[in-house]
Amino acid sequence: MASGFAGGISLSGGACGALAAAIWLTAMDGREEGASKIGYFNNPAYSAVIDRFVESTDCEFECCEIVGRKFESIDDHAAYLREGGCSEVIEALATQ
């Protein structure tokens, strides 16, 4: 499932997949067996993730705007990441 976040969800150039993955991982880390799903929406951990993201992207949420292009394929996206692309965004999202 997480691979679908690449290059703006599903290589669309749209919503940043790194942000989506970070929120998903935060949700997985913070879930409690039997906890109410309503409480997830008020979780300050999500706000912290979004705040770090916004700081690292200058308030931009669209992948193609952040990186200045759309990706042609998953291989194109992987090459971009190998060359250090998105490292600042990923670092900001990984830092707590």
N, C-alpha and C positions, 0 to 999 in steps of 0.2 A: 504494500500500500504506500509506503513512504516514497518509493521511487516515482510515484505519480506527482510528487511535489516539484520535480525538476523543472528549471527554466521558466518559472511562473507556472503555476499548477498545470500539469500536462503539456509542458512546452508551449503554453499559450502566450507567454509574455505578460500575462495578467498578474494576479495576486502572487506575491513573493512566496515561493515554495519553502524557503528557509524559515520564514516566519510561521507558516502553517505547520511545518515539522516541529518547530520549537514549542508552539502552543500545544500540539498533540503530545509531545514528550512531557511537557509540564503537567498536562492532564493525567497522563499515565503514571507519572511519579506521585501525584497528589491524591489519586483516587483511593477511596477507602471502601472496603467491602460493605455493601448495603447502604452507602451514603446516598443522600438525595441528589439528583442531578441538578436541581434548582440551585443548590449551593455552588456549583461549578461556575455559574455566571457571575457571581460576586467575589470570586477568588482574586485577592490582590496579586497573586503570583502571575496571573495573566497580564495584568496591567504593567507589572514590572518588565515582563518580556516585551510587550509592545513599546514601552518607554525606551528601552535599550535599542530596539529596532529603529524607532523613529529618529533617535539621536544619530544612529549610524548611517541612515539613508537620507538625511535632510528632509524628513517628513514625506518621503515617496514610498508608495506601497506596490507599485507595478514593477515587475521584474524588468521589462523592456526599458522602462525609464531609469531604473537604478543602474543597469549595465549598459544601456545605450544601444541595445539590439535585441532581436529575437534569435533563438537558437534553431538551427535547421534540423537537428536530430539529438538523440541522447548522447551520441558520441561527440558531437559538437559541444554540448553542455559539459560533458565529462572533461574534455580537453581544456575548456575555459577554467574549470575548477582546478585542474592539475596545474595550470599556469598561475594560480593564485587568485583567480577571479572570485569575488564575493568573500574573500578572507576576512575583511573588516566586519562585514555584516555577520558572518558566521561566528567570529570571535565575540562580537557584542552579544549575540544570542546565547552563546555558551557560557558567558561570564555571569555569575550570580552575585 
